[in-house]
Amino acid sequence: MTERFSLKGRVAVVTGSSRGLGFEMAKALGESGARVWMTARGQEQLEASAESLRAEGLDVRTRAFDLADGQACVDAIREIGAAEGRLDILVNNAGINAWEPLAEATTATWDRVMGTNVRAPYLLCREAARLMVPNGWGRIINVGSALAVTGREKVTAYVASKHGLAGMTKALAAELGPKGVTCNMMAPGYFLTEINTTILARPGYEKGVSSRIPLGRWGDPEEAGGVIAFMASKASSYMNGHVLVVDGGMTETFVLPVDAA
């Protein structure tokens, strides 16, 4: 590993890291030398996931809390900062979706999605910045979605939340950049994770999506981890306020299925 990609001596927090993309993000940061605090709602699954990384020799710790609880978000970052004496990297990965046609949508769903996908990251960013700014160095990485740069039917609250998170990323980049803290967003497309098990079971769904991706396939979760490790490292030091879409080219191209071309 070259020095520019090393995270040795850094302390990181990754939300929603007990499984899926968050797990691979935590793993990649740990492999790059960081001490990683893995967080999620369920303590049992979180600890099991952490133990699997410890078995690989990675330095990981856990802190369970619910993103829907604003005070719990604040307390978690403050407690981790107190325990470590610093916080260098925050990866806001956790989020929720809700499928609802607009005519059937409720304000309760809107509030729940916005609370988890926007309000919680805002609180975590605020508390992390208070720890990073005094040290003159920090990396805040918000994880959005390819839907942060485009739209889709029947997921209005989710799309709005990810666009909002992208806007918050840019605002924080402007404010914190002069203080040595960068803020960027990684916006993933379709990845083969546990959360997509239900839709992957639909006949023809995986193939149909793949046919619209120039690379012709869904992403491997490990590929998301590598991107996050880069964004947290010295190698990304001049990247700030950027939304980095990682979707195999899906949102930047117009691809038709072969039989429709």
N, C-alpha and C positions, 0 to 999 in steps of 0.2 A: 504494500500500500504506500503510495506517495504521500508526503507530508501534507500536501494541499487538500487531500481527501480525509485526513485523519481527524477524528473527534476525541482523541485521547484527552482525558481530563475534563471533558464537558459533561454537564448534567442535563438530561432531556426528560420531558414529559410527553407521553403519547396517549391521547384519549381514545377510547374504544379499541384498545389493543389486545383484548383477550382472544380475538379471532380475526379472520379475514385480512383485509388490507392493513388494518392497524397492527395486527400481529407481525406481519412482514416488515412494516415500517419500524417497529420496535426492534426487531431482529437485525435489520440492516444498520440501524444506529448503533446497536450494541456491537456488531461485528466491526464497525468503524472505530470502536474504542470508547464510546460514551457509556456513562452509567445511565440506565434508562428506568424511569418510573412508569410502569404500565398501569393504566387506569381503565376502569369499566364499572358497570353497575354491579354485576354479580361477582362476589368475592371468590366463590369456589372455582368457577371457570377461569377467572383471572389468575388465581394462584397456580392452577394446573398449567396454564399457558406459560407463566413465568418460570415454573419449575422446568419445563421442557427446554427453555433457553438457558437456564442455569446449568443444565446438564451438558450444554454445548460450551460451557465456560464463559458465558456472557454475564455481565454485571447488571442484573435487573432487580428492581424492587417493585412493590405493588401498593396501590392506594385506591380502594373502591369508593365510588361516590356516584350519585345520580345527577346528570346534567340538568334535569328538570328542577333541581333544587339549587337556586341561585347562591344561597349562603354556603352550601356544601362545595360549590365550585370555588368560591373565595377561600374557604377554609383549607381546601386541599392544596392549593398553590402556596398559600402562606405557610402551611405546615411542612411542605416539601422544601420550601425555601429556608425555613428555620433549621430543618434537619441537615441540609446540605451547605447552607451558608451562601448559596448561589442558585441560579437557574439560567442556563445558557440557551436551551432549545425548547420551544413549545410546538407540538404538532396537534392541531385541533382536527382530529380525524373523525370522531364520532358524530353521527347524525341520524335522522330518521326520515322516512318518506311516508306519504299517505296518498293512496289512489282514490280520487273522488271526482266524478263529473261535477262541473261547476254548479249545475242546478240542484245537486244533492249535497253540496259542500256545507260545512258548518263552521261557525267562528271558533268552536272548540278545537276543531282540527287545525285551523289556521294558527291559533294561539299555541297549540302543542308543538307544531312543527317549527314555528318561529322561536319558541322558547328554547328548544334544543339546538336548532341549527344556527341561530343568530345571537340570541341573548346570552346563552352559555359561552360561546366562543368570545363574545365581547368581554364578559367578566373575566374569563381566563387570560385573555390578552392583556387586559388592564392590570391584573395582579402580576402577570409575568413581566410586563414592562417595568413595573415598580422594582423588580429584582434585577432586571437586565441593565437598565439605564445607568445606575450607579457604577457598574463595571465597564460601561462603554462598549458593550458587545452583546449581541443576541440575535437569535434567529426565531422568528415567528412564522410558522408555516400553517396556513389554513387549508384544509382539504375540502374542495368544493365538488364539482361535478362538471362533466361536459355540458350539462344543462345550466351551468353558470354563464355560458356564452351563447346559448340558443334557447329554444323553448320546446315544450311538448304538451300534448293534450292530457287532461285529467289529472295533472299533478301541479296545479297552480301554486299551492302553498310551497311545495318543495322547490319549484323553479324560482319563485320569488325569493325564497330564503337563500338560495345559492347565489343569485344575482346580488342580493344584499350583502352576503359574506364577501363577494368579490369587491364590492364598493368599500366595505369596511377595511379590507386588505389594503386597498390603495390609499385610503385616508390615513391609516396607521403608518404606511410606508412614508408618506409625506411628513408626518409628525415625528416619527421615531428615527428615521434615517439619519438626520443630523446628529443624533445621539449615539450612533453606532449600532442601532438595532434595525435589521431589515425585516420586512414583512412581505411575503409572497404567498401565492395560492397554487396548489397542485390540483388540477381538475381532471379526475379520472373518467374514462369512458366505461366500456363493458369489461369486467374482469370476472374470472371464474372463481367466485367465492361462495361461502356457505349461504350468504344472504340471498344469492340468486338461485338457490336450489329449486324453488317453486316455479319460477319462470323458465328455468332450463328444462323442466319436466314437460313443458308444453311441446307437442309434436312440431318439429320444424323451426322452433324459435331460435335456437342457437345458430343454426345454419342461415336462417333469414337475416339475423343481425350481422353475422360474419360476412355475408354477401355484400353488405354496404360499407364494410371496413376495408380500405386499401390493402392492409396486411393480411386480410382474409381470415382473421381469427380473433378470439377474445384475448384479453391480456392475462398473463400469469401474475398472480399477486406479488411474486418476487420482483417483477419489473417495476411495480409501484414502490417497493422498498428501496430500490436503487436510486430512484429519482429523489426520494425524500432525503436519503443520505447525502446526495450531491447538494441539495438545496440547503442542508444544514451545515455544510462544510465551508472551508476557506475558499474552495473553488468557485463558489457562487457569490463571492463578496461584492460584486458590482451589480448583482441582480436585486432589484427592489421594486415593489409594487406591481410585479408581473404575475399574470395568470398563465401558468404553464399547463396546457391541455395535453393529457397523456391518454390518447384514445385510438391509436393506430391510424390516425389521419381522418377519422370519421367526420368530424365537424368542419374540417378544412377542405373537404373535397366533395364532389358529387359523383357517387358511384351507384350504378344501377345493377341489379342482378343480371347475370349473363343472359338469361332468357328474355330480359326486357330491354337489353341494350340495342 
